[in-house]
C-alpha cells in the first residue's frame, strides 16, 4: 500500500496460529513524552467541548456518503443517523459480538469518531461484501486480499471502520477466481477493530493538529473535516524519532526469524542491512501500522506484542491515549444520547 492511498489501513490474516514471543519488558523511562509538541491539545479540547446540539450538527455535516464506485448499496447507509451497519448474513451471535465491540470503545475515542461522522461496518463474508469495487483487486502475490485475506480496514475519506467476521474460499481460475463458499474468521477480531480505530486516531490527530489552524471555534467544522494523508500523527518528528530509535535497537538484538516473520505486516524487508522479513516497503506504512497496532495493545486487544519490539513508540501511543482521555474528561459534554457509551444501544439501521 503506497503513501497517499486512502485505503491503506489494512491488517491481514496470516500466521494466525503462531504464538507471539517476548515478555512484558518495558524499558525505564524517566519522563512522560511532552505531548504539547505532538498534537494540538486546544483543537482537541474544543472538539470535545462543543454543545450537544452542535455535536449533532457537526455529525450531520461531517457524515460522508461513501463512494458509489466502491461501496455496496447495502452498506452505503444514507443518513447521518447511522452509526453501525451490519451484514444481513451475520449470525445472531456475530451480530451481538459486533455490538459488544462497540461497547468497548472508550468515550474519548467514540466521542470524536462520532462527531467526525464515523460509521462502523461489519461484514460476514469478506470485506468485498461491503466493497465490491475491490472484489477482484489482486495483490502482488496474485491473491485477492479483499476476499480472503484482509480482515479490517479504515477508510479515512469516509471515516468508516470495516471489520469482517468471515472470509471467502477462493479458487483461482484462468480468468480470475471463483468463490467456493465462506468460512468464519476465527482470529482476534476485536483486536482488528481497535487497530482500525488506531488508524482513525492517527488521522484525527494529524487533521486537528494542522499548523495553519486558527483558534476560532467557528472554524471547528473545517478542522473536523480536515484530512490530509501527509499530515498524520505518525508523520510528526517525535513519532518518527521514537520509531527509528526502536528500529536501531531492534536490529541490534538477536530475534528469531519466526518472531520477525510473525510481525511482517509491521516491518520493512530490512533495516540498514539487517534482514527483518517484513512486507512494508515504505517508512510511512510501517509507522502507521505500528501506531494502529500499538493503539490496540494499549487498550488491551493486541495480538503481536509490538510493545516489546517498539518500547519507545509504545510509550508515545500510551501517552497520547492518556492525554486524550484526560482532555476528554476535562472538556466533555454530557448529552442525552451518548452514541458510543456502553449504556446506549445503537440506533441500528436495518439493511
Ligand atoms: Zn492497519
Boltz pocket constraint, residues with backbone or C-beta under 6 A from the ligand:
constraints:
  - pocket:
      binder: B
      contacts: [[A, 8], [A, 9], [A, 10], [A, 11], [A, 195], [A, 199], [A, 288], [A, 289], [A, 292]]
      max_distance: 6.0
